[in-house]
Amino acid sequence: MRLGIVTKFELTAASATLAELDLWLHEHAVTAIWSADAAAVAPPATGRRIVARKQIADDVDLVLVLGGDGTLLAVADIIGQSGRDVPILGVNFGALGFLTEITRPELFSALDAALHGRIEHDERMMLCGRTSSASRVALNDIVLTRTALSRMVDLDVTVGDQFVTSVRSDGLIIATPTGSTAYNLSAGGPVVHPAMDAIVLTPIAPHTLTHRPIVIPAEREVRVRAAAGNGGAEIYLTFDGQHGFALGEGDEVRITRAAKPIRLVRAANRNYFEVLREKLKWGER
């Protein structure tokens, strides 16, 4: 097995775990490719193969992520952009860890299961967003939002060949089922099971009470553009909160299901609803 290792930038709290990991990898004859950020916080060693984070998916069978959900989203972006089918094993070193659901004590049992072909994984749909000048993928969401100093924005939304609505709001979230528990949930959108083949459209602080989130089939293309008479309000487009840029006047964003899903290693002793209850306190009274 060829294992890629990524950590959150400057995650010194992972140093002791990385020392144990280094020993375990040698004992089990696993080839390790270290991202530069992981190597920087690991105890010094000679002979390591170190690559830039953006190259971590090039020649590995599995990527180990030590960090929080933001680090996992960054790695999912790298794998999605590469077009390779490489699963991610996320170990939580963050606060919530909804996507990085493997705990630190479970790390080596999960690696052992991977080494012997016993891991289970979930396939998670990703989105692809395109403008006239750029294209990126996202695991959680693609968001159009107003900039800090602009007023509300008016966005025209089309699904397939059918006009849906013009939304006056602080922005619009286009989320996957995986991303339904992220920004979408904070904005009042629904929780959607990750096995569903769906896309969620959720206005951010809409001006009217009648604008509510809507769930649509994943095979439909979503097109969003600034409505006529938007008064030059600036609109910013972001992908998983990792990458973003301002939209030019008249730019249209076309959003579809990405060609390939991403694979996330599942915790062996917890199902999705247990994670909801544990991480989000879902259903508690």
HELIX and SHEET records of a PDB file:
HELIX    1   1 THR A   12  ALA A   14  5                                   3    
HELIX    2   2 SER A   15  GLU A   27  1                                  13    
HELIX    3   3 ALA A   36  VAL A   41  1                                   6    
HELIX    4   4 ARG A   53  GLN A   55  5                                   3    
HELIX    5   5 ASP A   69  SER A   82  1                                  14    
HELIX    6   6 ARG A  104  GLU A  106  5                                   3    
HELIX    7   7 LEU A  107  LEU A  115  1                                   9    
HELIX    8   8 THR A  178  THR A  181  5                                   4    
HELIX    9   9 TYR A  183  SER A  186  1                                   4    
HELIX   10  10 TYR A  272  LEU A  280  1                                   9    
SHEET    1   A 5 ARG A  49  VAL A  51  0                                        
SHEET    2   A 5 THR A  31  SER A  35  1                                        
SHEET    3   A 5 ARG A   2  THR A   7  1                                        
SHEET    4   A 5 LEU A  62  GLY A  67  1                                        
SHEET    5   A 5 ILE A  88  ASN A  92  1                                        
SHEET    1   B 2 HIS A 121  ARG A 124  0                                        
SHEET    2   B 2 ILE A 262  VAL A 265 -1                                        
SHEET    1   C 6 SER A 135  ALA A 138  0                                        
SHEET    2   C 6 LEU A 127  ARG A 130 -1                                        
SHEET    3   C 6 GLU A 252  ARG A 257 -1                                        
SHEET    4   C 6 VAL A 222  ALA A 226 -1                                        
SHEET    5   C 6 VAL A 153  VAL A 159 -1                                        
SHEET    6   C 6 GLN A 162  SER A 169 -1                                        
SHEET    1   D 6 ILE A 214  PRO A 217  0                                        
SHEET    2   D 6 ALA A 198  ILE A 204 -1                                        
SHEET    3   D 6 GLY A 171  ALA A 175 -1                                        
SHEET    4   D 6 ASP A 141  ARG A 146 -1                                        
SHEET    5   D 6 ILE A 235  PHE A 239 -1                                        
SHEET    6   D 6 HIS A 243  ALA A 246 -1                                        
END                                                                             
